[in-house]
Amino acid sequence: MKPLITPGICLVAVAVLLHTGLITPNPTLLAYAFYAASIVGLLLSWRFHSSRVFFALLVLFLAQDAISYFSSGHIPTSGPGATALAAIGLLLPLNFVLLSLQQEKGFTFSSIAPPSLLLFVQSVIVAVLCRPESSTAAPRALHHALAPAPLPFATLLAFATAAVVLLTRFLLFHKPAESGLFWALGASFLALRFGGVGRIPMTYFAAASFILAGAIVETSYLLAYHDELTTLPSRRAYHDALLRLEPPYSIAMVDIDHFKRCNDTYGHDTGDQVLRLVASRLARVTGGGQAYRCGGEEFALLFPGKTTIDVLDHLEKLRTDIEASTFRLRGGDRRQEARGPDRRNRRARGRAQTGHVIRQLAREKASTEDSVTVSIGVATSGRENPSAEEVVQAADKALYRAKASGRNRIETASASRRRVRSKAAGIA
């Protein structure tokens, strides 16, 4: 939940500092901050192929520019400025929702052409609606904008609906981009609530741009430190965690039994399903352990402050939990089916027998279940293993013994020295 909580804390901090008078930012510096955040965010989103955040920043920039231009730098109460404020109040949340629903495809022509055309059409519509000749009312001075101004009900409804959609999508997918859009929407709402132009609105627009730029940084961090398939921390995070370990600690190396055979028999899609299944169980390991994916079918569990005796029961519970878990195989082993003319002829003959065809289709579509097991090797820091690298090597050797002894078991590094097995290792 960090990608959701952190931007919210930052926005609350900005609001507190701004409205309590603890800071009084210079309007010129605020303008520079807004443009700098927009440019940096655009460059980051382009560099990391995030077209959704790129266009969200463009929406913010165009919204702020439109309100400032049509209100002539004053808080609008009627006329072109008020029309621009109302139009932005509807279009900005709509665009954020559309960008959230859009699938990320980078900066290909087919992916950037539709949102670019949509923003152009919307800009033309706002320009037509806000023609200067349609207004005769005088604007309101900036110093009267310290209190929230009432917004049309349609604007409130649009922002509330968009907030629900964006928050729901974050809770479903846990993507930093969804969190960035959600909090940037909140900052934009506060900017419009305080008139759209002036010191306070510009501060909120700048905060919205910084939040979106931060979402790019958070996304790149997740890509670097989290495994995309299993959502577990990745090998880089694992190595960083090893550097922070202080004795005593235990390290368990986990390997899926016969994973290559599963991949070769049922295909990589089923292999990915198995990896996600095992990772979900590893993520729930008890005893204060933290799971990492080291690569392929190999995982690691770190137990700070624990010895081998402390973690054996937790590892045994994990092993039995994985053994009891099942995954579905649709259509059985399709790689074993006959190919070529014989297969076509058999199907042709089957068409003449309606009952046989129905039974055959039912058999082909039937879903079967299978399960996997894991082998685990565990070692603890001590005089024999003074460094984390040596503990990892000892756990690896214990893992190899577990596989050589029949798999689906736990072996400890101390077992090889004592020539005896632990109580948990004897359970197959």
C-alpha positions as CSV (number, residue, x, y, z in Angstrom):
1,M,0.0,0.0,0.0
2,K,3.0,2.3,0.1
3,P,2.4,3.6,-3.5
4,L,-1.0,4.8,-2.3
5,I,-0.1,6.1,1.1
6,T,3.1,8.1,0.3
7,P,1.6,10.5,-2.2
8,G,-1.4,11.1,0.0
9,I,0.9,12.0,2.9
10,C,2.8,14.4,0.7
11,L,-0.4,16.1,-0.5
12,V,-1.7,16.5,3.1
13,A,1.7,18.0,4.1
14,V,1.5,20.5,1.3
15,A,-2.1,21.5,2.3
16,V,-1.1,21.9,6.0
17,L,1.9,24.0,5.2
18,L,0.0,26.1,2.7
19,H,-3.2,26.8,4.7
20,T,-1.6,27.3,8.1
21,G,0.7,30.0,6.8
22,L,3.9,28.1,7.7
23,I,5.1,28.8,4.1
24,T,4.2,31.5,1.7
25,P,5.6,30.4,-1.7
26,N,6.5,33.0,-4.3
27,P,4.1,32.9,-7.3
28,T,7.0,33.1,-9.7
29,L,8.8,30.2,-8.0
30,L,5.5,28.2,-8.0
31,A,5.2,28.7,-11.7
32,Y,8.7,27.5,-12.3
33,A,8.1,24.5,-10.0
34,F,5.0,23.6,-11.9
35,Y,6.7,23.8,-15.3
36,A,9.8,22.0,-14.0
37,A,7.7,19.2,-12.6
38,S,5.8,18.9,-15.8
39,I,8.9,18.8,-18.0
40,V,10.7,16.3,-15.7
41,G,7.6,14.1,-15.6
42,L,7.2,14.2,-19.3
43,L,10.8,13.3,-19.9
44,L,10.7,10.4,-17.3
45,S,7.4,9.1,-18.7
46,W,8.9,9.2,-22.2
47,R,12.1,7.5,-21.1
48,F,10.2,4.7,-19.3
49,H,7.6,4.3,-22.0
50,S,4.7,5.4,-19.8
51,S,2.3,7.0,-22.2
52,R,-0.5,7.2,-19.6
53,V,1.4,9.4,-17.2
54,F,2.7,11.4,-20.2
55,F,-0.8,12.3,-21.3
56,A,-2.0,12.9,-17.7
57,L,0.8,15.5,-17.3
58,L,-0.3,17.1,-20.6
59,V,-3.9,17.2,-19.3
60,L,-2.7,19.0,-16.2
61,F,-0.6,21.5,-18.2
62,L,-3.4,22.2,-20.6
63,A,-6.0,22.6,-17.8
64,Q,-3.9,25.1,-15.8
65,D,-2.9,27.0,-18.9
66,A,-6.5,27.2,-20.2
67,I,-7.9,28.5,-16.8
68,S,-5.0,31.0,-16.5
69,Y,-5.4,32.3,-20.0
70,F,-9.2,32.7,-20.1
71,S,-9.4,34.2,-16.6
72,S,-6.6,36.7,-17.4
73,G,-4.8,35.7,-14.1
74,H,-7.8,36.5,-11.9
75,I,-10.2,34.3,-10.0
76,P,-13.1,33.8,-12.3
77,T,-16.7,34.2,-11.1
78,S,-18.3,34.4,-14.6
79,G,-17.4,34.9,-18.2
80,P,-14.7,32.9,-20.1
81,G,-12.7,32.1,-17.0
82,A,-15.8,30.6,-15.2
83,T,-16.6,28.7,-18.4
84,A,-13.1,27.3,-18.6
85,L,-13.2,26.4,-15.0
86,A,-16.4,24.4,-15.4
87,A,-15.2,22.7,-18.6
88,I,-11.9,21.7,-17.0
89,G,-13.9,20.4,-14.0
90,L,-15.6,17.9,-16.3
91,L,-12.9,17.1,-18.8
92,L,-10.0,16.6,-16.4
93,P,-11.5,13.7,-14.3
94,L,-12.9,12.2,-17.6
95,N,-9.4,12.1,-19.1
96,F,-7.9,10.7,-16.0
97,V,-10.4,7.8,-16.0
98,L,-9.8,7.1,-19.7
99,L,-6.1,7.1,-19.2
100,S,-6.4,4.7,-16.3
101,L,-8.6,2.3,-18.4
102,Q,-6.2,2.5,-21.3
103,Q,-3.7,-0.4,-21.7
104,E,-0.1,0.7,-21.5
105,K,1.5,0.3,-25.0
106,G,4.3,2.8,-24.9
107,F,4.8,5.4,-27.6
108,T,3.7,3.7,-30.7
109,F,1.7,5.7,-33.2
110,S,-1.4,3.5,-32.7
111,S,-1.3,4.1,-28.9
112,I,-0.6,7.9,-28.9
113,A,-2.8,9.0,-31.8
114,P,-6.2,8.5,-30.1
115,P,-5.4,10.4,-26.9
116,S,-3.6,13.1,-28.9
117,L,-6.6,13.6,-31.1
118,L,-8.9,13.6,-28.1
119,L,-6.9,16.3,-26.3
120,F,-6.8,18.4,-29.5
121,V,-10.6,18.2,-30.0
122,Q,-11.2,19.0,-26.3
123,S,-8.8,22.0,-26.5
124,V,-10.8,23.3,-29.5
125,I,-14.1,22.9,-27.8
126,V,-12.9,24.8,-24.7
127,A,-11.5,27.6,-26.9
128,V,-14.8,27.9,-28.7
129,L,-16.9,27.8,-25.5
130,C,-14.6,30.4,-23.8
131,R,-14.6,33.1,-26.5
132,P,-13.9,36.5,-25.0
133,E,-16.8,38.2,-26.6
134,S,-19.2,36.0,-24.7
135,S,-18.3,37.7,-21.4
136,T,-18.9,41.1,-19.9
137,A,-18.5,40.3,-16.2
138,A,-15.4,41.5,-14.3
139,P,-13.1,39.0,-12.7
140,R,-12.5,38.7,-8.9
141,A,-9.2,39.7,-7.4
142,L,-6.7,37.1,-6.4
143,H,-6.5,38.0,-2.7
144,H,-10.1,36.9,-2.2
145,A,-9.3,33.3,-3.2
146,L,-8.2,32.1,0.2
147,A,-11.5,30.4,1.0
148,P,-12.9,27.5,-1.1
149,A,-15.2,28.6,-3.9
150,P,-18.4,26.6,-4.7
151,L,-18.1,24.3,-7.7
152,P,-20.9,23.1,-9.9
153,F,-22.6,19.8,-9.0
154,A,-21.5,18.3,-12.3
155,T,-17.9,19.0,-11.4
156,L,-18.3,17.5,-7.9
157,L,-20.0,14.4,-9.4
158,A,-17.3,14.0,-12.1
159,F,-14.4,14.2,-9.6
160,A,-16.2,11.8,-7.1
161,T,-16.9,9.2,-9.8
162,A,-13.3,9.4,-11.2
163,A,-11.9,9.1,-7.6
164,V,-13.9,5.9,-7.1
165,V,-12.8,4.4,-10.4
166,L,-9.1,5.2,-9.8
167,L,-9.0,4.0,-6.3
168,T,-10.8,0.7,-7.3
169,R,-8.3,0.1,-10.0
170,F,-5.4,0.7,-7.7
171,L,-6.8,-1.8,-5.2
172,L,-7.3,-4.3,-8.0
173,F,-3.9,-3.9,-9.7
174,H,-1.6,-2.2,-7.2
175,K,0.0,-0.1,-9.9
176,P,1.8,3.2,-8.9
177,A,0.4,4.8,-12.0
178,E,-3.2,4.3,-10.7
179,S,-2.2,5.8,-7.3
180,G,-0.5,8.7,-9.0
181,L,-3.6,9.5,-11.1
182,F,-5.8,9.2,-8.0
183,W,-3.8,11.7,-5.9
184,A,-3.1,14.0,-8.8
185,L,-6.9,14.1,-9.3
186,G,-7.3,15.1,-5.6
187,A,-4.7,17.8,-6.0
188,S,-6.4,19.1,-9.2
189,F,-9.7,19.2,-7.4
190,L,-8.2,21.4,-4.6
191,A,-6.7,23.6,-7.3
192,L,-10.1,24.1,-8.9
193,R,-11.8,24.5,-5.5
194,F,-9.6,27.5,-4.8
195,G,-10.3,29.2,-8.1
196,G,-7.9,27.6,-10.5
197,V,-5.4,30.5,-10.6
198,G,-3.3,32.2,-8.0
199,R,-0.8,31.0,-5.4
200,I,-2.8,28.3,-3.8
201,P,-4.2,26.6,-7.0
202,M,-0.7,26.8,-8.6
203,T,0.7,25.0,-5.6
204,Y,-1.8,22.2,-6.0
205,F,-1.2,21.9,-9.7
206,A,2.5,21.7,-9.1
207,A,1.9,19.0,-6.4
208,A,-0.2,17.1,-8.9
209,S,2.7,17.2,-11.4
210,F,5.2,16.1,-8.8
211,I,2.9,13.2,-7.8
212,L,2.7,12.0,-11.4
213,A,6.4,12.3,-11.8
214,G,6.9,10.3,-8.6
215,A,4.6,7.6,-9.9
216,I,7.1,7.0,-12.7
217,V,10.0,6.7,-10.2
218,E,7.9,4.3,-8.1
219,T,7.1,2.2,-11.1
220,S,10.8,2.0,-12.1
221,Y,11.6,1.0,-8.5
222,L,9.0,-1.8,-8.6
223,L,10.4,-3.0,-11.9
224,A,13.9,-3.1,-10.5
225,Y,13.1,-4.6,-7.0
226,H,10.0,-6.7,-7.6
227,D,9.4,-9.7,-9.8
228,E,6.6,-8.9,-12.2
229,L,5.3,-12.5,-12.6
230,T,5.1,-13.4,-8.9
231,T,5.0,-9.9,-7.3
232,L,7.7,-11.1,-4.8
233,P,10.8,-9.0,-4.2
234,S,13.4,-9.8,-6.9
235,R,17.0,-10.9,-6.9
236,R,18.3,-7.3,-6.6
237,A,16.1,-6.8,-3.5
238,Y,17.4,-10.1,-2.2
239,H,21.0,-9.1,-2.5
240,D,20.3,-5.8,-0.8
241,A,18.6,-7.6,2.1
242,L,21.6,-9.9,2.5
243,L,23.8,-6.9,3.1
244,R,21.6,-5.7,5.9
245,L,21.4,-9.0,7.8
246,E,23.0,-9.1,11.3
247,P,23.5,-12.4,13.2
248,P,21.8,-14.5,14.1
249,Y,19.7,-15.2,11.0
250,S,18.6,-18.1,8.9
251,I,18.4,-18.5,5.1
252,A,16.2,-21.1,3.4
253,M,16.6,-21.9,-0.3
254,V,13.5,-23.2,-2.0
255,D,13.3,-25.0,-5.3
256,I,10.2,-26.4,-7.1
257,D,10.5,-30.1,-7.8
258,H,10.5,-31.2,-11.4
259,F,9.7,-27.7,-12.7
260,K,11.4,-28.2,-16.0
261,R,9.4,-31.4,-16.7
262,C,6.2,-29.4,-15.9
263,N,7.2,-26.7,-18.3
264,D,8.1,-29.2,-21.1
265,T,4.9,-31.2,-20.6
266,Y,2.3,-28.5,-20.1
267,G,3.9,-25.4,-21.5
268,H,5.1,-22.1,-20.1
269,D,1.7,-20.8,-19.3
270,T,1.2,-23.6,-16.9
271,G,4.7,-23.1,-15.6
272,D,3.9,-19.4,-14.9
273,Q,0.8,-20.6,-13.0
274,V,2.9,-22.9,-10.9
275,L,5.4,-20.1,-10.1
276,R,2.6,-17.8,-9.0
277,L,1.0,-20.5,-6.9
278,V,4.2,-21.3,-5.0
279,A,5.1,-17.6,-4.7
280,S,1.7,-16.9,-3.1
281,R,2.3,-19.5,-0.5
282,L,5.9,-18.3,0.2
283,A,4.6,-14.8,0.7
284,R,2.5,-16.1,3.6
285,V,5.4,-17.9,5.3
286,T,5.2,-17.6,9.1
287,G,8.0,-17.0,11.6
288,G,9.0,-13.6,10.4
289,G,10.3,-14.8,7.1
290,Q,10.5,-12.7,3.9
291,A,10.3,-14.4,0.5
292,Y,12.3,-13.5,-2.6
293,R,12.4,-14.8,-6.1
294,C,16.1,-15.5,-7.0
295,G,15.4,-16.6,-10.6
296,G,13.7,-19.4,-12.5
297,E,12.1,-21.8,-10.0
298,E,14.4,-20.9,-7.2
299,F,13.3,-18.8,-4.2
300,A,14.9,-17.7,-0.9
301,L,13.5,-17.1,2.5
302,L,15.3,-14.8,5.0
303,F,14.6,-15.1,8.7
304,P,16.3,-12.3,10.7
305,G,17.0,-13.1,14.3
306,K,16.1,-16.8,13.9
307,T,18.1,-20.0,14.1
308,T,17.5,-23.3,12.2
309,I,15.6,-24.8,15.1
310,D,13.3,-21.7,15.2
311,V,12.3,-21.9,11.6
312,L,12.0,-25.7,11.0
313,D,8.3,-25.9,12.1
314,H,7.5,-22.8,9.9
315,L,9.2,-24.3,6.9
316,E,7.5,-27.7,7.4
317,K,4.1,-25.9,7.5
318,L,5.1,-24.1,4.3
319,R,6.1,-27.3,2.6
320,T,2.9,-29.1,3.4
321,D,0.8,-26.1,2.4
322,I,2.4,-26.1,-1.0
323,E,2.0,-29.8,-1.4
324,A,-1.7,-29.6,-0.6
325,S,-2.2,-26.7,-3.1
326,T,-3.5,-27.6,-6.6
327,F,-3.6,-25.9,-10.0
328,R,-5.8,-26.6,-12.9
329,L,-4.7,-28.2,-16.2
330,R,-7.1,-27.4,-19.0
331,G,-7.3,-30.0,-21.8
332,G,-4.6,-32.3,-20.3
333,D,-1.2,-32.7,-22.0
334,R,-1.8,-31.2,-25.5
335,R,1.8,-31.9,-26.5
336,Q,1.0,-35.6,-26.5
337,E,-1.9,-35.4,-28.9
338,A,-1.5,-36.8,-32.4
339,R,-0.6,-34.5,-35.2
340,G,-0.9,-34.4,-39.0
341,P,-3.3,-36.3,-41.2
342,D,-4.1,-39.1,-38.7
343,R,-5.4,-36.5,-36.3
344,R,-7.6,-34.9,-39.0
345,N,-8.9,-38.2,-40.2
346,R,-9.8,-39.3,-36.7
347,R,-11.8,-36.0,-36.3
348,A,-13.5,-36.5,-39.6
349,R,-14.6,-40.0,-38.7
350,G,-15.8,-38.7,-35.3
351,R,-18.1,-36.2,-37.0
352,A,-20.3,-39.0,-38.2
353,Q,-21.0,-40.1,-34.7
354,T,-22.7,-37.3,-32.8
355,G,-22.6,-39.0,-29.4
356,H,-18.9,-39.8,-29.8
357,V,-18.1,-36.2,-30.8
358,I,-19.9,-34.8,-27.7
359,R,-18.1,-37.2,-25.4
360,Q,-14.8,-36.3,-27.1
361,L,-15.3,-32.6,-26.7
362,A,-16.3,-33.0,-23.1
363,R,-13.2,-35.0,-22.5
364,E,-10.9,-32.4,-24.2
365,K,-12.4,-29.5,-22.3
366,A,-12.4,-31.2,-18.9
367,S,-10.1,-29.6,-16.4
368,T,-7.9,-31.7,-14.3
369,E,-5.9,-30.7,-11.2
370,D,-2.3,-31.3,-10.3
371,S,0.0,-30.3,-7.5
372,V,3.7,-29.5,-7.0
373,T,6.2,-30.0,-4.2
374,V,9.2,-28.1,-3.1
375,S,12.6,-29.0,-1.7
376,I,14.1,-26.7,1.0
377,G,17.6,-26.3,2.4
378,V,18.2,-24.1,5.4
379,A,21.3,-22.8,7.1
380,T,22.0,-20.4,10.0
381,S,24.8,-17.9,10.6
382,G,27.5,-18.9,13.0
383,R,31.1,-19.7,13.4
384,E,31.0,-22.1,10.5
385,N,29.2,-19.6,8.3
386,P,30.3,-16.1,9.4
387,S,29.2,-14.3,6.2
388,A,25.8,-14.2,4.4
389,E,27.4,-15.7,1.2
390,E,28.6,-18.7,3.2
391,V,25.2,-19.1,4.8
392,V,23.7,-19.1,1.3
393,Q,26.2,-21.7,0.0
394,A,25.4,-23.9,3.0
395,A,21.7,-23.6,2.4
396,D,22.3,-24.4,-1.3
397,K,24.2,-27.6,-0.4
398,A,21.4,-28.6,1.9
399,L,18.9,-28.0,-0.9
400,Y,20.9,-30.3,-3.2
401,R,20.8,-33.0,-0.5
402,A,17.0,-32.6,-0.2
403,K,16.7,-33.2,-4.0
404,A,19.1,-36.1,-3.9
405,S,17.2,-37.7,-1.0
406,G,13.9,-37.8,-2.9
407,R,12.6,-34.2,-3.0
408,N,9.6,-32.8,-1.2
409,R,11.6,-32.5,2.0
410,I,13.7,-30.2,4.2
411,E,17.4,-30.5,4.8
412,T,19.5,-28.5,7.2
413,A,23.1,-27.5,6.8
414,S,23.9,-29.0,10.2
415,A,22.6,-32.4,9.1
416,S,25.6,-33.1,6.8
417,R,28.0,-32.5,9.7
418,R,26.1,-34.6,12.2
419,R,25.2,-37.2,9.5
420,V,21.6,-37.2,10.8
421,R,18.5,-35.7,9.4
422,S,16.3,-33.2,11.1
423,K,12.9,-34.3,12.2
424,A,11.2,-32.2,9.5
425,A,13.5,-33.6,6.8
426,G,12.3,-37.1,7.3
427,I,8.8,-36.2,6.2
428,A,8.2,-36.8,2.5
